[in-house]
Amino acid sequence: MSMIFPAAHPAPWPEAPPAAQGFDPARLADATAFAAAHETPWPHDLAGHIGRGGFEPPPDNEVLGVLWPRGGPGGLVTRHGVLVARWGDTREVSQTFSVAKSYLSLLTGIAVADGLIADIDRPVRQSIDDGGFDSAQNAPITWRHLLTNTSEWEGSLFGKADSIDRGRNLGVEGQGKKGQRALEPAGTHWEYNDVRVNRLSLSLLRLFGRPLPEVFRERVLGPIGGSSDWRWDGYRTSWVTLADGSRVQSVPGGTHWGGGISIHAEDQARVGLLALNRGAWGGRQLIPASWFDLSVQPCALNPHYGFLWWLNSDGKRFASAARDAFFASGAGGNLTWVDPSSGIVAVLRWTDPAAMDGFIGRVRAALAG
């Protein structure tokens, strides 16, 4: 089937009956009903949830950025760019937590394409001179290390120490450190660490010399017809001075301490469709296809992780998903599922993480049927 690229927002997505895209209508309806019935256990009051220690206990849980009440469960399913199912309000804007990490990966690909990063395996300190990579621990860190969560960067950034996320247990969503550990050399230990991802974001800000939300709007969401309903907020502590003397706000790769990207499901699906098409949109190559080849290669230290995208290369991330599937994933039940082998892009908002594999399995069964 040929790929369809939706017209710019606010035009509706191109839709077709499920059967026209190869789905069994009853089975697909069962999948969406399943997702709608399995709402995240997180409360609607995100500020209260995080402020009461939803990620870690005081004082490490201090909120630094805005937090909005979350919306209800919702999402959509597309195949080859055609909308075949939706549930909930697909234009309800909510924070996405770590889905933003995958968006930072896209921006890094643009920096590479623009020549701002000559080689992702060179030390970051060769192009970023702000003191963040001067220590013996941090000097060897490369862009690849930051992209794969293997940097072992040490320090404090915007009032948050990297040690907050050392030993983080991803098996229990939302849990912080489980005790300290000794740091390893860069590139020898994988760890999901929000402070280090924020260090990547700050480094990209210095490379572009302008706020990352502006770059994201002009180079990604604008060209793919996204809305103007989204926002990417920083922390009250994340204002920095650039080389030209301007004061701008660095933005985080998540909503761990507030801020981050607030966006709706339809805009997220556009980004997922761009990723499915390896950076191409309607005949334009917005991000090099080669960047997506690199982004979905399993990290040597974690087969489930690429360049800030979650992978399923061994079938263990989501047992019901294809091996070539990849995901932008955020705490609280936010997922963009990209499935190259079938052409599916689906977005789930505020879905119980324990139910996501059940949803994926039902959608794939509907296609197989």
N, C-alpha and C positions, 0 to 999 in steps of 0.2 A: 504494500500500500504506500502511496505517496504521502509525504509529510505535509501537514497543514500548519501554517503559522497564523495564530489569531491576530486580528486587527487590533490596533492600539486601543487601550482602555479609554473611554468606558464602553466601547463596543462589546457585545456579548461574545463569549467564546463560540467558535463553530461547534454545533452539536449534531449528533446523529443517534438514532436508536442503537442500543447496545448490539443488536444482532448484525447491524451493518458494519460493525468493527470486530465481529467475530466472537462476541460474548453471548453466553446463554443469559437472556434477560432475567429469569427467575433467580439464577445463581448470583448474578451481579447484584440484584436487589437484596438478596440475603447478605452479601458481603457488606453493603453500605448500611443495612439495618444493624448488623453486628457492630460496626464501628460506632454508629450513633448510640447504641445501647451500652457501650463501654467507655464511659467518660473517665477522664483522669481522676484519681483520688485527690489531687491537689485542690485546695480551696480557691474560690474566686478571688479572695483578698491576697494577692501575691505579696504585697508589702508586709502584711501581717505574717504570712507564712515564712518569708525569708527573715524578717525581723525577729521572729521567735526562734530562729535557729534551724530553719529548714535545710540549710546546707551545712552549717557548722555552728558551734556554740559561740557566745560572746567571748572576747570582743571581736573575733575574726569575722563575724557576720554583719558588721556595720554596713548599712546600705549607703552607697555613694552616688547612686543615680536614680532617676525616676522609676517608679513601678506603678503600673496600671492594673486595675482589676482585669482578670482574664475573661475571655469569652466562653461560649459553650462549645461542645464538640461539633466539629464540622470538617468538611473536606471535599475532595473531588477526585475523579479518575479520568484520565485521558489516554487515548491510544493514537499514536501517529499525529498528535496535536489536536485530536477531535475529542470533545467532552462527551463522555458517555454516562456519567453518573455524578451526582453531588448530594450532599446532605448538610444540614445546618446552614449558617450564613457564610458564604464563601468570600464575602467582602467585609467581614468583621475584622478589624485591625487589633492584633494582640502581639505581645512580645513573644519572641521565638527562642530565647535562650541560645543554645550552642549551634543552631542552624546558621547563625552568623559566621561561625568559623569557616564553613564552606564558602561563604561569600568572600571572606578574606583570601581564600585560595584563588578565587577568580581574579581578585585584584592583584595578587602576586603574579599570576600569569600575564596580566596586562603590563605590569612593571617589567617583566622579562621581555615581552614583545616590544616595549618602548625603549629597550636598551638601558633601563635604570638598574637592572640586575644583569650583569654580564655572565655570571655563572652561579647557579644556585649552590654549588659546592665550594665557593669561596667564603672565607670568613665574613660575617656581617660587618665586622669592624672596619673592613676595607672601604666601605661606603657609608657607614653610620658612625659618626664621631660625636657622641653625646655622653660618653662616660659609661654607657650601659654595657659595653663589651670590652672594658679595659682590664678587668681582673684576670688572673691566671685561669680561673674556672670558666670565665665567659669568653675569653679571647678566641678559642678555637671554634666557637659556634658558627655554623653555616646556615644559610637560608633553608637548606633541606632539613637540617635538624629542627628548626622552628616549625616547618611545615608538617613534620611527621611526629611532633611531640617527643622528640628525643634530645632536646637541646641541653637539659639539665642546667638551664640558666639560673643563676643565683642572685638574689637581691630583692629589693622592695620597689614597687612601682605604684604610684598614685595612692600610697598609703596601704598597700596590700603586699605582704611578703610571699615569695614563692613557696615558703615552707607551709603555708596554709593548705596547699593542695598536695604536699608530699605524702605519699602513701594513700592517696584517695582511693576509695573502694567504689568502683563503678558498678559492682554487682548489686549494690543497694543504692538506688537512685537518690541523688541529692545529699549523700553523706560526704562529709569532708574528711580531714586527715584521720588516720588510724594510728598515729604515732610517727615520730621522726625516723629518718634513715639517713645514712651518709650519702652525700652526692657522689655520682659516678662521672667519669669523663664524658664530654659531649659525644653523642652518637652511640652510647653503649647501654642506655636504659630508656625504656618507653614509659611515659607517664602523662596522663591527662591533667594538664595544669593550666588553669585559666590565666594566671599571672603571666606565664610565658607566652601564651597566645596574645595577650595584650601587649607584650613586648614586641611581638611581630607586627601588630597593628601600628604601634608607635613608629616602628622602623619604616613601614610603608608610608606613613604620613610624612616622614622626613624626606623620603625619596621623591614622592609626588609634589611635595611642597604646597599642599593644599588639603583641605578636609577630605577624608575618605568618602563621606556620604556624597560629596559633589562628584567625585570620580565615579562612584558607583552609579549615580544617576546618569551621568553623561556617557559612560562607556558600557553600562550593562542595562539597567532598567529602562532608560530612555529609548535606546535603540530597539529593544524588544517590546516596546509599547506598554510598559508598566504604568501604573497609576501614579498619582502624586500623593497618595494617602499614607504612604509609609514614612517612617522616620528612623534615624539611627542616632541614639543619644549616648553621650559620654558620661563621665563622672564629674561631680563638682570639683574634684581634685585633679582632673586630667587635662587641664589647660596647659599648653606648652608654647614656647616661643620658637618660631621657625627661623631659618637663616635670613629671611628678608625682614625680620623684626615683627612679623604679624603674630598675633596670639590666636591660636585655634585649639579646638577640643579634640583630643585623641579619643577614639571610640573603641569599646571593648568587643571581643569576639564572643559575646554572650551576655547573659543577664544575671550572672552569679551574684553580683552586688548592685543590681539595678542597671538601668540603661539598656544598651543593645538595640537590636532592630525590632521595631513594631511594624507589622506588615500583614496583609491578608492572604488567604489561600490562593487566590487567582494570580497575584503577583509572584508568589512562591512557585506556582506551577509553571509560569513563564520561565523563571530561572532554571527549573528542572528540565524544561524542554530545551533550553539553550545547552544545558549540560548533556542531555541525550544526544543532541546534534553536534557535540564536540566543538562548541563555540561558534557554530554557524547559525545564522538567522535570516531566512528569506533571501539567500544569495550573498549575504555579507558575512565575512569571517571576523567576528568581534573579538574572539580570543583564539590564539593558535590551537589547532586541533592537537598538535603535539603536546600541549600543556595538559590536555585531558588524558592522553596516553600515560603521561607521568603521574597524574593525579590519582589514577585508579590502580597503580601498581602497589601491591602490598608492601608495607614497610618491613624491612628485614627483621625488626624486633617485634612486630605485631601484624599478623596476617589479616587482621580485621581493619587495618587503617592505612590510608593513603596520604594524600596531601590535604589534611583537614576534611576528608570525606571518609565515612565508614564504608567498609567493603564486606563482601560475603564470599570471598574467594574459596574458603574451605567449607562453606555451607553452614557454619555454626553461628553466625551473627543472627540470621533468620533462617531457620531450617526450611521454611516453605518458599523462600525466595530463590531465584536463579543465582548461579555462581557469579555471573557478571553484573549483578545488581549492585548499585551503590546508593548511599543515603546521606542527606544532610539531616542531622538529628539534634534535637534540643530537649532539655529536661522538661518534665511536666506533660509529655505526650505530644511532641511536635516532630513530624517526620515528613521529609520529601523523599519519596521512593522513585528511583530512576532505574528502569529495566531495559537495557539496550536490546536484549534478545527478542523481546516482544513489542517494544515501542511504547510501553506503558510509562506514564509519569503520574503519580498519585501523591496527593498531599493530605496529611492527617493533622488536625489541630485538636489539642486537648483530649487525646485518646489515651486510655490506660495503656502504658507501655507493655503490660503483660498481655494485651489483646492484639498487639500489632502483627505478630506472626500469624495469628488466626485470621486477621483481615487479609493479609497478603496471600495466604493459602486459599482463601475463598475467592479472591479475585482471579488468581491463576487457575483455579478449578473452573471458574466460570468461562475463562478463555479456552481451556482445554475441552470443555464440554461443547 
